[in-house]
Amino acid sequence: MNILFLLRPKVTVAFLYHDNTLRQGLEKMRAHGYTALPVIERDGTYAGTVNEGDFLWHMVDHGNADMKAQEACFVRDILRPGWNPAVTVNATMDELLLRVMEQNFVPVVDDRQAFVGIITRKDVIHYFYEKEQAAPPAAEQEEQRQLYAAYLADVRGQMTDQLDRVLIKQPDGSTRPLTRKTTIKH
């Protein structure tokens, strides 16, 4: 399946710019109720993801939790390299499943590394749940295969029985039964 069917486009996703202040980042996280947000550069490329812990550790490390003081620092200052890497639009569903086991959402980028949106853990789990529900269990599949094979054998038998009852009109006006070796001439 193409992962774009699960994509939440950039225009519907809350995100931060790398040059937003920490105060702006905290306010946006609080306003939207998220614990992590993707961060992008002004040119649209994906820069990383920040979470509440990143903000908290910055405040602890600098000994200042005053919101006014958070205006002097930028989101780019608290980004952790390599945390929550993006996938390209060509990623497989299996790759997404592995990613969402460790993160709440997976950022998605295009071939130019431009941020195009996210895919949430909930959406990936829902996809695999629906896929599992749609596929009959292996035992049921085997039973269906056997029933179909029996049906085909029955149909072949009926066709053979019907062919045995077909009579061919001979040039002299007599009839004879059609056999498998009979060649019909027009």
URBEL-V832291 format. One record per pair of residues at least 6 apart in sequence whose C-alpha atoms are under 7 Angstrom apart, sorted by the first residue. I is the first residue (numbers start at 1). J is the second residue. Records with the same first field share a line. If there is no record, write none. Layout:
I: J, J
//
This chain:
1: 93
3: 89, 91, 92, 93
4: 89
6: 119, 123
7: 117, 118, 119
8: 117, 118, 119
9: 116, 117, 118
10: 116, 117
13: 117
14: 37
15: 37, 38, 39
16: 25, 37, 38, 39, 40
17: 39, 40, 41, 42
18: 39, 40, 41, 75, 76
19: 74, 75, 76
20: 74, 75
21: 70, 71, 72, 73, 74, 75
22: 70, 71, 73, 74, 75
23: 67, 70, 71
25: 75
29: 35
35: 51, 52
36: 49, 50, 51, 52
37: 49, 50, 51
38: 48, 49, 50
39: 46, 47, 48, 49
40: 46, 47, 48
41: 47
44: 114, 115
45: 113, 114, 115
46: 113, 114, 115
48: 79, 83, 84, 85
49: 79, 83, 84
50: 79
54: 78
58: 78
59: 65
84: 103
86: 106, 107, 108, 109
87: 107, 108, 109
88: 108, 109, 110, 111
89: 108, 109, 110
97: 124
99: 106
100: 106, 121
104: 120, 121
105: 118, 119, 120, 121
106: 118, 119, 120
107: 117, 118, 119
108: 115, 116, 117, 118
109: 115, 116
110: 116
163: 178
164: 177, 178, 179
165: 177
166: 177, 178
167: 175, 176, 177, 178
168: 175, 176, 177, 178
169: 175, 176
//
